[in-house]
């Protein structure tokens, strides 16, 4: 069985990145409404469990895509 295609990697990365950006924007918007200082907002984003999981998954997807693409070149 073949692994994901480059297009599938691209689509997954795009959708997950968009979700991450929406989630970050939502955290910032809510925090601003609560008048939370900018440094605290950054701290909240950096320690946000779901955002951190998404960042790890994105990193893995980029590596898998890179490995998949490099195999095609060889």
Secondary structure as a PSIPRED ss2 file (coil, helix, strand):
# PSIPRED VFORMAT (PSIPRED V4.0)

   1 X C   1.000  0.000  0.000
   2 X C   1.000  0.000  0.000
   3 X C   1.000  0.000  0.000
   4 X C   1.000  0.000  0.000
   5 X C   1.000  0.000  0.000
   6 X H   0.000  1.000  0.000
   7 X H   0.000  1.000  0.000
   8 X H   0.000  1.000  0.000
   9 X H   0.000  1.000  0.000
  10 X H   0.000  1.000  0.000
  11 X H   0.000  1.000  0.000
  12 X H   0.000  1.000  0.000
  13 X H   0.000  1.000  0.000
  14 X H   0.000  1.000  0.000
  15 X H   0.000  1.000  0.000
  16 X H   0.000  1.000  0.000
  17 X H   0.000  1.000  0.000
  18 X H   0.000  1.000  0.000
  19 X H   0.000  1.000  0.000
  20 X H   0.000  1.000  0.000
  21 X H   0.000  1.000  0.000
  22 X H   0.000  1.000  0.000
  23 X H   0.000  1.000  0.000
  24 X H   0.000  1.000  0.000
  25 X H   0.000  1.000  0.000
  26 X H   0.000  1.000  0.000
  27 X H   0.000  1.000  0.000
  28 X H   0.000  1.000  0.000
  29 X H   0.000  1.000  0.000
  30 X H   0.000  1.000  0.000
  31 X H   0.000  1.000  0.000
  32 X H   0.000  1.000  0.000
  33 X H   0.000  1.000  0.000
  34 X C   1.000  0.000  0.000
  35 X C   1.000  0.000  0.000
  36 X C   1.000  0.000  0.000
  37 X C   1.000  0.000  0.000
  38 X H   0.000  1.000  0.000
  39 X H   0.000  1.000  0.000
  40 X H   0.000  1.000  0.000
  41 X H   0.000  1.000  0.000
  42 X H   0.000  1.000  0.000
  43 X H   0.000  1.000  0.000
  44 X H   0.000  1.000  0.000
  45 X H   0.000  1.000  0.000
  46 X H   0.000  1.000  0.000
  47 X H   0.000  1.000  0.000
  48 X C   1.000  0.000  0.000
  49 X H   0.000  1.000  0.000
  50 X H   0.000  1.000  0.000
  51 X H   0.000  1.000  0.000
  52 X H   0.000  1.000  0.000
  53 X H   0.000  1.000  0.000
  54 X H   0.000  1.000  0.000
  55 X H   0.000  1.000  0.000
  56 X H   0.000  1.000  0.000
  57 X H   0.000  1.000  0.000
  58 X H   0.000  1.000  0.000
  59 X H   0.000  1.000  0.000
  60 X H   0.000  1.000  0.000
  61 X H   0.000  1.000  0.000
  62 X H   0.000  1.000  0.000
  63 X H   0.000  1.000  0.000
  64 X H   0.000  1.000  0.000
  65 X H   0.000  1.000  0.000
  66 X H   0.000  1.000  0.000
  67 X H   0.000  1.000  0.000
  68 X H   0.000  1.000  0.000
  69 X H   0.000  1.000  0.000
  70 X H   0.000  1.000  0.000
  71 X H   0.000  1.000  0.000
  72 X H   0.000  1.000  0.000
  73 X H   0.000  1.000  0.000
  74 X C   1.000  0.000  0.000
